[in-house]
Amino acid sequence: MLAATILGSSMAFIDSTVVNVALPALQSSLHATVVDVQWVVESYGLFLSALILVGGALGDSLGRRAMFLTGVAVFGVASAGCGLSSSIRTLVIWRGVQGLAAAFMVPGSLAIISASFDEESRGQAIGTWSGFTAITAALGPVIGGWLIEHASWHWVFFVNLPLAALVIAITLRHVPESRSPVARQIDWPGAAIATFGLAALVYGFVESGAAGWDQPRVYGTLIAGFLLMILFVLVERRVRTPMVALDLFRSSSFGGANLLTLFLYAALGAFFFLFPMNLIQIQNYSATKTGAASLPMILLLFLLSRWSGGLVARYGPRAPLIIGPLIVAAGFTLFAISSVKASYWSSLFPAFLVLGFGMAVSVAPLTTVVMNSVEQGRAGTASGVNNATARVAGVLAVAVLGVVMVATFAHSLRASISVLHLDPAVVHDLESNVARLGGLAAPANSDPQITTEVRDAVTHAFVFGFRIIMLVCASLAIASAMVAWRMIPARGT
């Protein structure tokens, strides 16, 4: 049972991160812009974040094993579709199907454990699940990078097929069916409004990078998205069984914890979207080394999880939730000031250690605050809302800060190429393709000197934009600390 739930949820977790390592390869292979690869990330995160609460509710009412199996099977089919994709549009569609399937797998795995283990062994089972999923999440980008480097990006998705088959076989043989004794109505109106509202916001922000803010399809979808999210709140107040129980936010602790989550995970989402591009396209790292670069952070999180869990008992929740995000902000600042030519061990390794330590101080106390801020009977609902908040934060951060990255990159590139005295046709070609970011190059027929000068300008522009985004991420982490200071109580809930 543990093997099935660990492998199933690990597929979903790995595919939410490993694709970031594949983004430069996708840009090169499918001739994609950064807007295109944003959609590869966003289509997955959009459906997962919008429907994860619905997936959990469907499992409770229709059968947790049935919904988990459905999610695994559809995820396997979608992974085959991703691997066989020959265009960026097809890949984006199949990634959306993957996200939809993951919305059933992720809540289903923990629900199966909770329903199948007694009270004495449940904590140990969940701890085992957490530990092994952390390890697989750490190894996923490394294995994905190796596959990209030695085979192709297609195998990042094909590797899910035998895993999905194994999970289905184990689940059919060893996992019993279970349902909630209290049948719950599914909040379909809320789910639909949340999905379309979030999709409209993401579409507007992402497409503004290529089309511009003055296009009706950009500002029109942004307005529609904001209106739909307002409608979502109104609907959730009136339905009998809301997807998001808004009364939970009456607790200052719960509201503060989710606002802190929104800021902190937005910063992490933007970082892990741009960081692989920086290493592969600018610093010439291999895909394998890029996948391994963040291992110190993930291993530190894993090793310190028990220690950080005791911080709340010793110091209360507020202190670690102020100090942790401030350490995270210091980590992002180190990434902002690191040199392109510096070695990994002297620049990136210390930054990852600081970032990992800050997250280790933050994550367990944050989870504890979320679970303790509501009565025990609603702890599962509170955890689901917080999980969805973290995923929505990542989706919106990639959309919004992706636009900022393109804008700062374009500004710096124009300033650099203005002094190179390039042919107007070359200048026009470069300015028309700024959305390729680090993948941008001089036209193929350019002479070697022009090619070198353009490459230097692109490198300088990308590093300039990346440093700006890192400072924005640091500011978001500081905002998280301020939320904790204002809204999280020093003791109790």
DRENGU-896514 format. One record per atom (N, C-alpha, C): x, y, z; residue in three letters. Coordinates in steps of 0.02 Angstrom, whole numbers, plus 50000, padded with zeros to 5 digits. Layout:
BEGIN
XYZALA...
// end
This chain:
BEGIN
500414994050000MET500005000050000MET500435006350000MET500945006450043LEU501395012150045LEU501775012849979LEU501985007249950ALA502345007449886ALA501905010649832ALA501275008649830ALA500815011349779ALA500715018849788ALA500595021049850THR500455028149861THR501075032449852THR501655029749873ILE502285033449865ILE502455034349791ILE502425028749753LEU502595029149682LEU502095033549644LEU501455032949661GLY500945036849626GLY501025044349637GLY501085046249701SER501155053449715SER501835055949691SER502355051749692SER503015053849669SER503005055649595SER502625051849555MET502575053549484MET502315060649475MET501805062349514ALA501515069049509ALA502005074349532ALA502355073149588PHE502825078049615PHE503415078949567PHE503685073449541ILE504255073749496ILE504085077649433ILE503495076249404ASP503315079549342ASP503155086949350ASP503065089149412SER502955096249423SER503615100049427SER504185096349435THR504835099649441THR505325097649386THR505315091249366VAL505815088849318VAL505755092249250VAL505145094349233VAL505055097549168VAL505435104149164VAL505575107349222ASN505955113549221ASN506655112449193ASN506955106649208VAL507615105049181VAL507575103949106VAL506995101749082ALA506905100349010ALA506745106648969ALA506595112249002LEU506365118148965LEU506855120548911LEU507505121148927PRO507975123148873PRO507975118348814PRO507935111748828ALA507915106848774ALA507275107548734ALA506715108948767LEU506085110048732LEU506125116248688LEU506425121648714GLN506505127648674GLN506905126248610GLN507435122348617SER507865120948560SER507535116048511SER507245110648538SER506955105448496SER506325107648461SER505895111248496LEU505235113148469LEU505215120448447LEU505805123748446HIS505855130848424HIS505355135148462HIS505365134448528ALA504875137648571ALA505145144048603ALA504695148548618THR504875154548656THR504775153148730THR504975157948772VAL504865157048844VAL504115157048860VAL503715160548819VAL502985160348829VAL502725153248817VAL502985149948765ASP502775143048751ASP502945138448809ASP503565138848834VAL503765134348888VAL503445136248954VAL503245142548962GLN502845144349020GLN502205140249020GLN501895139448962TRP501275135648958TRP501385128248973TRP501975125648958VAL502135118648975VAL502105117749051VAL502355122649087VAL502335122449161VAL501635124149186VAL501335129349157GLU500705132049183GLU500115127449172GLU500085124049114SER499505119749100SER499455114149151SER500025111549173TYR500035106349224TYR499825109249292TYR500155114549312GLY500005117549377GLY499305120349382GLY499045122849327LEU498375125849326LEU497845120849346LEU497825115049312PHE497305110149326PHE497425106749394PHE498055105649412LEU498195102549476LEU497975107049533LEU498145113449530SER497985118049585SER497235119449589SER496895119949531ALA496185121749531ALA495745115849551ALA495975109649539LEU495535103849548LEU495765099049602LEU496295100549638ILE496545095849688ILE496045094849744ILE495665100049763LEU495165099349815LEU494565095149790LEU494385096049727VAL493855092049697VAL494065084749693VAL494695083549675GLY494955076649673GLY494895073149740GLY495065076749793GLY495005073849860GLY494285072349878GLY493825076949862ALA493115076049878ALA492815070349838ALA493005069649775LEU492755064049734LEU492995057349762LEU493615057149785GLY493865050949816GLY493475049049877GLY493305054049919ASP492915052649980ASP492225049849963ASP491915052349910SER491225050349895SER491175044349848SER491605043949797LEU491555038549747LEU492025032749760LEU492505033649804GLY492985028349818GLY493685030749808GLY494095030349860ARG494775033049856ARG495215028949810ARG495155022249813ARG495555018049769ARG495365019149697ARG494705019649684ALA494475020549615ALA494735027049585ALA494705032449623MET494935038949598MET495705039049591MET496045035849637PHE496785035349633PHE496985031449570PHE496665025749558LEU496805021749499LEU496655025549435LEU496085029149435THR495915033149376THR496455038349363THR496675041749416GLY497195046749408GLY497835043849381GLY498045038049408VAL498675034949385VAL498625032849312VAL498055029749293ALA497965027449224ALA497975033349175ALA497595038549191VAL497575044449147VAL498255047849144VAL498605048049201PHE499275051049203PHE499745047249157PHE499695040549157GLY500115036549114GLY499985037949040GLY499335038249022VAL499155039748952VAL499395046648933VAL499295051548978ALA499515058348963ALA500265058848957ALA500635054948997SER501365054848992SER501585052248924SER501245047048899ALA501395044548832ALA501255049948780ALA500695053548789GLY500535059048743GLY501065064548743GLY501305066148804CYS501845071248809CYS502475068848773CYS502665062548785GLY503265059948755GLY503245059548680GLY502645058448652LEU502565057848580LEU502435064448546LEU502385069848585SER502225076448557SER502775078948510SER502575081548454SER503055084348406SER502975091848398SER502505094848434SER502405102048433SER502275104548503SER502425110848515ILE502345113648582ILE501605113748602ILE501155114848554ARG500445115148569ARG500185108448593ARG500395103048559THR500185096348580THR500445094748649THR501075096548662LEU501375095348727LEU500995098948782LEU500805105248770VAL500435109148820VAL499765105848836VAL499425103248785ILE498775099948796ILE498855093748840ILE499355089648823TRP499455083548862TRP499695085148933TRP500065090548941ARG500275092549009ARG499665094549051ARG499175097649019GLY498555099249054GLY498195092949077GLY498185087849035VAL497875081449054VAL498265078249112VAL498925078749110GLN499335076349167GLN499125079749232GLN499055086449230GLY498855090249289GLY498185088049315GLY497715086849269LEU497045084449288LEU497095077849324LEU497505073249297ALA497585066649328ALA497925067249396ALA498415071649401ALA498775072549465ALA498305075149520ALA497795078849500ALA497305081449549ALA496925075849583ALA496895069949552PHE496595064049584PHE497115059949622PHE497725059649597MET498245055549628MET498485058249694MET498645064749696VAL498975067649754VAL498535067249817VAL497915069749816PRO497505068949877PRO497315061749890PRO497255057749836GLY497065050749845GLY497585046749882GLY498225048149872SER498755044249904SER498725045049980SER498685051250004LEU498655052350077LEU497995049950107LEU497445050650068ALA496795048350093ALA496785040850102ALA497105037150056ILE497145029850062ILE497535027950124ILE498105031350137ILE498495029850197ILE498095031250260ILE497755036950262SER497365038850321SER496805033950335SER496495031350281ALA495935026750289ALA496155019650303ALA496765017850286SER496975010850289SER497405009150349SER497705014050381PHE498125012750439PHE497765014950503PHE497855011150557ASP497535013150620ASP497905019050650ASP497615021650705GLU497875027850734GLU498595027150757GLU498785021150781GLU499455020150807GLU499985020250753GLU499825017250695SER500325016650641SER500255021950587SER499725026050591ARG499605030950537ARG500155036150533ARG500375038650591GLY500895043750591GLY501545041150560GLY501715034950577GLN502325031950549GLN502255030950474GLN501645028950452ALA501525027950380ALA501585034450341ALA501285039750369ILE501315046250336ILE502035048850335ILE502405047650390GLY503115049650392GLY503525045950339GLY503385039450331THR503735035550279THR503565038250210THR502915039750198TRP502695042550134TRP503055049250122TRP503085053550172SER503395060150164SER504135059350148SER504485054850185GLY505195054050174GLY505365051450105GLY505005046350083PHE505155043450017PHE504965048049959PHE504405051749967THR504225056449914THR504735062149910THR505015064049968ALA505545069149967ALA506165066649930ALA506345060349941ILE506925057449908ILE506805057049832ILE506215054649812THR506075054149740THR506045060949708THR505775065849745ALA505745072649718ALA506455075449708ALA506915073349752ALA507615075649746ALA507965072249687ALA507835065749678LEU508185062049626LEU507865063149557LEU507225065049556GLY506875065949492GLY507225070449443GLY507395076649462PRO507745081149415PRO508425078549393PRO508775074849437VAL509425072049419VAL509335066649364VAL508865062149376ILE508725056849327ILE508465059949262ILE508015064949270GLY507745068349210GLY508295071749171GLY508755075049206GLY509305078349172GLY509745073449134GLY509875067549166TRP510275062349134TRP509935059849071TRP509275058849074LEU508905056349016LEU508915061548959LEU508845067948977ILE508865073248925ILE509545073348892ILE510075072648933GLU510755073148907GLU510955067048865GLU510745061048886HIS510975054948853HIS510455051748807HIS509835053748812ALA509315051148766ALA508975057048734ALA508405059248761SER508065065348737SER507555067348789SER507265073348781TRP506765075748829TRP506145071348828TRP506015067648774HIS505425063348769HIS505425058148826HIS506025055748845TRP506075050448895TRP505915052848965TRP505915059348976VAL505705062049041VAL504975060049054VAL504585059549001PHE503875057549008PHE503775050048999PHE504145046948954PHE504065039748943PHE504225035649005PHE504675038149048VAL504875034349108VAL504285033349155VAL503755037449148ASN503165036649191ASN502755030449173ASN502825027849112LEU502385022349090LEU502495015949131LEU503105013549139PRO503185007549182PRO503005008849254PRO503145015049279LEU502955016749348LEU502195016549357LEU501825019349309ALA501095019349313ALA500825012149311ALA501105007949268ALA500885000949264ALA501014997349330ALA501594998649361LEU501764995549425LEU501294997849480LEU501145004249482VAL500685006949533VAL499995003949526VAL499745003349464ILE499085000449453ILE499064993149476ILE499594989349460ALA499624982249479ALA499624981549556ALA500044985549590ILE500074985049664ILE499414987249696ILE499114992549669THR498494995149697THR497934990149690THR497864987049631LEU497334982149621LEU497414976149667LEU498024974449684ARG498154968449725ARG498134969849800ARG498374975749821HIS498494976749892HIS498094982449925HIS497784986749886VAL497444992549916VAL496694991449918VAL496384991349977PRO495654990449981PRO495294997049964PRO494674996349943GLU494265002349928GLU494015005349994GLU493955011849996SER493685015250055SER493325021550033SER492815023350072ARG492425029450059ARG492295033050125ARG492125039350120SER491925043050180SER491215040850199SER491085039650264PRO490405037650285PRO489885043150273PRO490115049350269VAL489665054950256VAL489745057250184VAL489235056150143ALA489255058050073ALA489265065650066ALA489725068150026ARG489775075350016ARG489605077249945ARG489235082549939GLN489105085049871GLN489745088449845GLN489845087749779ILE490435090849748ILE490245097849725ILE490665102549741ASP490545109549722ASP490775110749650ASP490375108249603TRP490555108949532TRP490555116149509TRP490065120349529PRO490095127449508PRO490735130849532PRO490925129649595GLY491535132649621GLY492155130249584GLY492175123649569ALA492755120849533ALA492815123849463ALA492235124549429ALA492245127249361ALA492465134549361ALA492185138449407ILE492345145649410ILE493085146549428ILE493335142649476ALA494045143249496ALA494505141449438ALA494335136149401THR494755134049345THR494775139249290THR494185141649270PHE494155146549215PHE494445153249237PHE494335155149300GLY494605161449325GLY495365161349328GLY495635155949355LEU496365155249359LEU496665154849289LEU496335151049244ALA496575150449175ALA496585157149140ALA496065161249151ALA496035167849119ALA496595172349144ALA496725172249210LEU497265176349237LEU497945174149210LEU498055167549209VAL498695164949184VAL498775166649110VAL498245165749071TYR498285167248999TYR498455174648988TYR498115179049024GLY498225186149015GLY498945188149031GLY499205185749088PHE499885187549108PHE500405184549061PHE500325178049045VAL500825174749002VAL500835177748932VAL500255178748902GLU500235181148833GLU500425188548828GLU500385192248884SER500585199348881SER501325200048863SER501725194948880GLY502435195348866GLY502585195548792GLY502165192148751ALA502275192048679ALA501825196948642ALA501195197548665ALA500705201648628ALA500685208948650ALA500875210348712GLY500825217148738GLY500185218148777GLY500205223048823TRP499635224248868TRP499045227548832TRP499155230548774ASP498615234248741ASP498175229748698ASP498315223348695GLN497905218848654GLN497265216948692GLN496675217248657PRO496045215448691PRO496045208548722PRO496375203648689ARG496365196848716ARG496775196448781ARG497235201148791VAL497635201248852VAL497255204548908VAL497075210948899TYR496735214348955TYR496025211748964TYR495725209148911GLY495045206248917GLY495045200048961GLY495525195548950THR495555189548991THR495755191049063THR496185196149073LEU496365197949141LEU495765200649179LEU495375204949147ILE494765207549179ILE494285201849195ILE494195197349145ALA493755191649155ALA494005187249212ALA494655186249216GLY494935182149270GLY494815185049338GLY494925191549346PHE494805194749411PHE494065194449430PHE493625195649381LEU492895195349395LEU492685188249414LEU492965183249381LEU492795176349398LEU493045174449468LEU493615176949488MET493865175449556MET493435178849609MET493175184849594ILE492705188149640ILE492055184049643ILE491825181749584LEU491225177449582LEU491335171049622LEU491935168249618PHE492095162049654PHE491995163049729PHE492235168649756VAL492155170049827VAL491405170649846VAL491025174049803LEU490305174749816LEU489945168049814LEU490125163849766VAL489815157249761VAL489995152849821VAL490635153149841GLU490845148949897GLU490505150949962GLU490285157149967ARG489925159350027ARG489215156450030ARG488945154549972ARG488235152749969ARG488105145249960ARG488585141549932VAL488445134449921VAL488485130649986VAL488115124949990ARG488085121050052ARG488745117650068ARG489075114850017THR489715111450028THR490245114649984THR490515120350005PRO490995123949963PRO491645120249952PRO491955121349894MET492615118449881MET493125121349929MET493085127849941VAL493525131249990VAL493075133950046VAL493145131250105ALA492745133450161ALA493015140250186ALA492665145650165LEU492925152350180LEU492915153950254LEU492475150450292ASP492455151950364ASP493105150050399ASP493515145750367LEU494165144050397LEU494605150250404LEU494495155050358PHE494925161050358PHE494735165950413PHE494225164350452ARG494075168650510ARG494635168150562ARG494995162550560SER495565161750605SER496155165750577SER496425170250618SER496985174350597SER497585169950580SER497675164550618SER498235159950605SER498175156750537SER497575154350521PHE497465150850458PHE497545155750399PHE497245161650405GLY497305166550352GLY498025168750343GLY498375169950398GLY499075171950395GLY499515166550365GLY499395160250385ALA499785154650359ALA499705153950283ALA499105154950259ASN498985154350187ASN499265160250147ASN499235166250177LEU499535172050144LEU500295171250142LEU500575168850196LEU501295167450199LEU501475162250146LEU501065156950140THR501175151750090THR501165154650020THR500685159050007LEU500615162049941LEU501255165749921LEU501515169949966PHE502125173849951PHE502735169249944PHE502825164749992LEU503425160649994LEU503465155849935LEU502905152549919TYR502915147749864TYR502875151049796TYR502645157249793ALA502695161049731ALA503435162349715ALA503825164149766ALA504535165249756ALA504885158849732ALA504725153249764LEU505035146849745LEU504835144749674LEU504195145849656GLY503955144049590GLY504325147849535GLY504405154349544ALA504765158449495ALA505505156349491ALA505805154949549PHE506515153049550PHE506625146649511PHE506235141449525PHE506355134949492PHE506145134949419PHE505775139949396PHE505625140549325PHE506225143449288PHE506545148549315LEU507085152049280LEU507785149149293LEU507885146049351PHE508555143849369PHE508855138749320PHE508475133649297PRO508775129049248PRO508975132449183PRO508595137449160MET508775141149099MET509445144749110MET509515147649170ASN510145151149186ASN510735146349183ASN510675140549213LEU511235135849215LEU511385132949146LEU510875130849109ILE510985127449045ILE511155132248989ILE510755137548981GLN510835142048924GLN511375147348934GLN511495149348996ILE511965154749009ILE512625152149037ILE512595147549085GLN513205145249118GLN513455138549090GLN513115136049038ASN513335130149001ASN513395123849044ASN512955123049093TYR512925116949131TYR512585111549089TYR512755105249102SER512385099849070SER511705099049105SER511245095549072ALA510585094549102ALA510645090449167ALA511105085649169THR511195081449229THR511445085749287THR511955089849275LYS512215094149328LYS511695099249351LYS511285101649305THR510745106249323THR510245102949368THR510065096649352GLY509595092949394GLY509875091649464GLY510545090749468ALA510855089249532ALA511005095549573ALA510975101349541ALA511195107549574ALA510795109049638ALA510135107449637SER509715109149694SER509695103649747SER510065098249737LEU510065092749786LEU510235094949858LEU510735099349868PRO510875101449937PRO510275104349973PRO509875108249937MET509275111349968MET508775105949987MET508635101249942ILE508125096249954ILE508345091450009ILE508975089450008LEU509235084950060LEU509235088350129LEU509395094750130LEU509375098450193LEU508665098750221LEU508175099850177LEU507475099750198LEU507295093050228LEU507515087750195PHE507355080950218PHE507695079450285PHE508325081150292LEU508705079450352LEU508485083550413LEU508245089650402LEU508075094050458LEU507335094150474LEU506935089850439SER506205090150448SER506005088550520SER506315083550551ARG506145081750620ARG506345087350668ARG506945090050659TRP507175095550702TRP506725101650697TRP506545103450635SER506135109550627SER505425108550654SER505195102250655GLY504535100950683GLY504495102550757GLY505065102250792GLY505075103750863GLY505145111150879GLY505245115250828LEU505345122450841LEU504715125750869LEU504125123450846VAL503505126550869VAL503405125150944VAL503545118950965ALA503465117251036ALA503935121351080ALA504535122651055ARG505035126251096ARG504945133751094ARG504815136551034TYR504815143851026TYR504135146751006TYR503645142550993GLY503015144950966GLY503065145750890GLY502505146650855PRO502525146750782PRO502795153150751PRO502725158950786ARG502895165250753ARG503645165950740ARG504055164350788ALA504785165450781ALA505075161650721ALA504955155050714PRO505235151650655PRO504945154050589PRO504315156350590LEU504005158650528LEU504195165850511LEU504535169250555ILE504855175650539ILE505575174350516ILE505945170350555ILE506655169150541ILE506755165050478ILE506345159850469GLY506425155450411GLY506375159150344GLY505835162950331PRO505785166650269PRO506335171950260PRO506575174850316LEU507125179650310LEU507765176250287LEU507875170150310ILE508455166250286ILE508355164450213ILE507745162750194VAL507585161450123VAL507745167550081VAL507565173450105ALA507705179750069ALA508455180650060ALA508845178850112ALA509575179250106ALA509825174550052ALA509525168550047GLY509715163749995GLY509595166549926GLY509005169449915PHE508855172449849PHE509335178149833PHE509525181949884THR509995187449874THR510675184749852THR510885179149881LEU511525176049860LEU511495173949786LEU510925171449764PHE510855169749693PHE510885175949650PHE510625181549675ALA510625187749637ALA511325190449627ALA511765189449676ILE512435192449671ILE512965187449646ILE512775181149636SER513265176149614SER513495177649543SER514125176349529SER514425177749463SER514315171949416SER514235173549352VAL514145168349301VAL514755163949297VAL515355166849303LYS515975163049294LYS516215159449358LYS515885160749414ALA516095157649477ALA515925150249476ALA516305146249514SER516175139049517SER515535137749557SER515255131849546TYR514645129849583TYR514765129949658TYR515335127349681TRP515455126549752TRP515565133149788TRP515805138249752SER515925144649785SER515335149449780SER514865148149736SER514305152849727SER513625149549737SER513465144549697LEU512785141649699LEU512685137049759LEU513195133149776PHE513135128549833PHE512965132149898PHE513335137549917PRO513155141149978PRO512445144149974PRO512255146649915ALA511585149549907ALA511045144249918ALA511155138249891PHE510665132849901PHE510645130549974PHE511215130550008LEU511225128750079LEU510805133750120LEU510905140150107VAL510525145250144VAL509785144750127VAL509615143950063LEU508925143350042LEU508605137150074LEU508955131550073GLY508695125350102GLY508605125850176GLY509085129050212PHE509015129850284PHE508415134250301PHE508325139650262GLY507755144050274GLY507095140450264GLY507045136350211MET506435132550199MET506335127250252MET506875124050275ALA506815119050328ALA506535122150392ALA506765128150408VAL506505131650468VAL505765133450459VAL505545134550397SER504875137150384SER504345131750375SER504505126250339VAL503975121750314VAL503605118150370VAL503965114750416ALA503625111050469ALA503215115650515ALA503485121250538PRO503065125850578PRO502455128450540PRO502535129650474LEU501975132050434LEU501425126750432LEU501615120450420THR501125115050419THR500785114350487THR501175114950540THR500895114350608THR500385119850621THR500535125950601VAL500065131550611VAL499415130250573VAL499475127850510VAL498875126450470VAL498435121250504VAL498745115850528MET498365110350558MET498085112250626MET498435116450664ASN498215118250731ASN497735124150733ASN497655127550676SER497235133550676SER496485131950667SER496325125550656VAL495625123450649VAL495515117550695VAL494865115950707GLU494725110050748GLU494945103650712GLU495065098350750GLN495355092250723GLN494965089350665GLN494305089850668GLY493885086950616GLY493955090350549GLY494245096350547ARG494315099950484ARG495045100650463ARG495475096850496ALA496195097350481ALA496345095350409ALA496005090150384GLY496105088050315GLY495915093450265GLY495345096750278THR495125102150234THR495625107950235THR495855109650296ALA496335115150303ALA496975113550265ALA497225107350271SER497835105250237SER497735105650161SER497145103450137GLY497005103650065GLY497005110850038GLY496695115450076VAL496675122450054VAL497385125350052VAL497795123750102ASN498475126250103ASN498895123350046ASN498795116950031ASN499135113749975ASN498945117149909ASN498295118449901ALA498065121749840ALA498345128849836ALA498385132349893THR498675139149893THR499395139149869THR499785134249892ALA500485133749872ALA500545132749796ALA500105128549769ARG500145127149697ARG499895133049655ARG499375136349679VAL499135142349644VAL499675147749644VAL500035148349700ALA500585153249705ALA501095152049651ALA501295145749642GLY501785144149590GLY501545145649520GLY500905144049507VAL500615145349441VAL500615152849426VAL500375156849473LEU500335164149462LEU501035167249458LEU501505164749498ALA502185167549498ALA502525166549430ALA502465160549402VAL502765159249337VAL502455163749284VAL501795164849289ALA501455169149240ALA501675176449247ALA501645179049308VAL501775186249319VAL502525187849314VAL502945184049349LEU503655185549349LEU503985183549284LEU503665179049246GLY503905177549178GLY503855183749134GLY503315187549142VAL503225193849105VAL503765198849125VAL503895199349190VAL504415203949215VAL505095202049187VAL505235195549185MET505875193249159MET505955195049086MET505445193949045VAL505485195748974VAL505585203248965VAL505225207249005ALA505275214548999ALA505965217049018ALA506245214549073THR506915216849094THR507455214349046THR507375208249021PHE507845205548972PHE507835209848909PHE507245211548884ALA507185215548823ALA507495222448833ALA507375225548891HIS507645232148905HIS508405232048905HIS508705227148939SER509435226648942SER509725224948873SER509395220548836LEU509655218548770LEU509675224548722LEU509135228548722ARG509115234348678ARG509685239148694ARG509815240148759ALA510365244648778ALA511045241848755ALA511125235248757SER511775232248738SER511875232348663SER511355230648624ILE511455230148551ILE511445237048518ILE511215242248555SER511195248848525SER511895251648511SER512405248948546VAL513085251448536VAL513505246848493VAL513195241548466LEU513575236648426LEU513585238248351LEU513185243048330HIS513145245048259HIS512985239048214HIS512455235448234LEU512245229548196LEU511815231648137LEU511775227148088ASP511325228148031ASP510605228748057ASP510205233548031PRO509515234348055PRO509105227948052PRO509235223648002ALA508855217347997ALA509015212748056ALA509655212748077VAL509855208648134VAL509535211248198VAL509545217948206VAL509235221048265VAL508495219348268VAL508155219848211HIS507435218348209HIS507315210948227HIS507745206548201ASP507665199348216ASP507745198048291ASP508245201248322LEU508355200348393LEU507785203048435LEU507565209148418GLU507025212248458GLU506365208648449GLU506275205348392SER505655201648380SER505635194948417SER506215192748440ASN506245186148472ASN506505186348544ASN506395192048578VAL506635192648647VAL506315187448692VAL505725184848673ALA505385179848715ALA505755173148717ALA506295172448678ARG506695166348682ARG507205166748739ARG507285172748769LEU507745173748825LEU508435170848810LEU508685166548853GLY509365163948845GLY509475159848783GLY508935157648750GLY508995153848688GLY509065158248627GLY509055164748636LEU509105169448580LEU509825169448552LEU509885169648485ALA510545169748453ALA510505174048391ALA511085176048366ALA511115179848304ALA510875175448247ALA510635178548192PRO510425174548133PRO510985169948110PRO510805164248082ALA511275158948065ALA511825161248017ALA511675166047974ASN512175168147924ASN512625173947948ASN512595175548012SER513005181148039SER513735179048043SER514185184048037ASP514895182348043ASP515075180948116ASP515625177348128PRO515795175148196PRO515835180748248PRO516095186648227GLN516165192048276GLN515475194448299GLN515015195248250ILE514335197448268ILE514005192248313ILE514095185848296THR513805180448336THR514055180848408THR514705181948417THR514995182448485THR514725188448522THR514695194248488GLU514455200348520GLU513725199648541GLU513315196648497VAL512615195648514VAL512545190848572VAL512955185548573ARG512925180648628ARG513095183948694ARG513605188348694ASP513795191948755ASP513225196448778ASP512895199748730ALA512335204248747ALA511755200248777ALA511605194448747VAL511065190248772VAL511225187848843VAL511855185648854THR512055183348921THR511985188948973THR512215194848955HIS512165200549001HIS511445202149016HIS511015202048964ALA510305203748973ALA509955198549016ALA510115192149005PHE509785186949045PHE510005187549118PHE510635188449131VAL510885188949199VAL510575195049234VAL510515200549197PHE510195206549226PHE509475204949246PHE509095201849201GLY508405200149217GLY508345195149274GLY508785190049273PHE508775184949325PHE508915187949394PHE509385192649397ARG509535195849462ARG508945199949487ARG508605203349441ILE508015207149461ILE507485202349490ILE507375196649457ILE506875191849481ILE507075189049548ILE507725187649558MET507955185049623MET507825190049678MET507915196449664LEU507775201649714LEU507025202149728LEU506615201149676VAL505885200949686VAL505705194949730VAL506025189249717CYS505905183249758CYS506105184549831CYS506675187849841ALA506885189549908ALA506375194149942ALA506095198849904SER505585203349932SER504955199549951SER504765194549911LEU504185190449927LEU504305186449991LEU504915183950000ALA505085180350062ALA505065184950122ALA505305191050114ILE505265195950169ILE504535197550185ILE504115198150132ALA503405199250143ALA503095193550183ALA503335187250171SER503095181550210SER503265182350284SER503865184650298ALA504075185750367ALA503645191150400ALA503485196350362MET503065201750389MET502355199250404MET502095194850361VAL501435191950373VAL501445187950438VAL501985183950448ALA502035180050510ALA502065184650571ALA502435190050566TRP502505194850621TRP501835197950640TRP501425199350588ARG500785202850600ARG500205198150616ARG500205192050588MET499605187850591MET499675181250628MET500295178850637ILE500385172450672ILE500505173750746ILE500135170650791PRO500225171950862PRO500885168950888PRO501155171950939ALA501785169550968ALA501705162650998ALA501135161451029ARG500975154851059ARG500255153151044ARG500105146751040GLY499425144451029GLY499185146150959GLY498535146450948THR498235147850882THR497775153850885THR
// end
